[in-house]
Amino acid sequence: MGGTQPGATSAPPTAGGYPPLPPGAIPAPPGAYPVGGPGGMYPGAKITGNNTKWALGLGIAAFFCCGPFTAVPGIFMAKKDMDDFAAGRAPQLNDGLAKGAFYLNIIALGLSILGICLFFGRLGMLRRGF
């Protein structure tokens, strides 16, 4: 006489719009976060690649103090993540932040080169007596 009780369903009603558990799955304890909750990824989530994080840090350092010594590696690191995203090898990457880091490094490099040219141009004028 086994079986289910009359009127019983195989899966409990879902709360919060989550799909029902597969047969044999153990439900999470009350108060546990669902898969897409804090710390988990939801479908379509974008993550920041390690190269982008480094490129952003190098760009900030280049902008304020290190100049071309950190801007050039930052350009290459951001470009690598941008290329991975464009080629489809890493569609989960945040392409916008990689572009921002790339352009920040380009601007920092340009300002560094401009500053070096102005410094040595002014120094040359002082040696001539202008």
Secondary structure, 3 states (H helix, E strand, C coil): CCCCCCCCCCCCCCCCCCCCCCCCCCCCCCCCCCCCCCCCCCCCCCECCHHHHHHHHHHHHHHHHHCHHHHHHHHHHHHHHHHHHHHCCCCCECHHHHHHHHHHHHHHHHHHHHHHHHHHHHHHHHHHCC
